[in-house]
Amino acid sequence: MTIRQQIAEMLKQPRTMSSIAHELKLTTKEVEDHLKHLIKTARAADQDIRVEPARCRSCGYIFAKDKINKPSKCPECKGTRLYEPLVQIKT
């Protein structure tokens, strides 16, 4: 099974990029590249893509749904305590 297939299998449940990277012993950049390709392929196949956007733990600010990587800080309160976005691809 290829790395991309492993990631696709993992994304049947909501996952963060860092959890995927940790489990597969990859960098988050590598996972991000694979994830962007998987999302593009899933859209073309009319699969259901669910993204729970990143949000600030301090003020509750919700980031855009199209961002799949963890932002560095909140634009509202400038806090760095953030929840990562969760991504799921339903087949």
Secondary structure, DSSP 8 states (H G I E B T S, - for coil): --HHHHHHHHTTS-B-HHHHHHHHT--HHHHHHHHHHHHHHHHHTT-EEEEE--EETTT--B--TT--S--SS-TTT----EE--EEEEE-
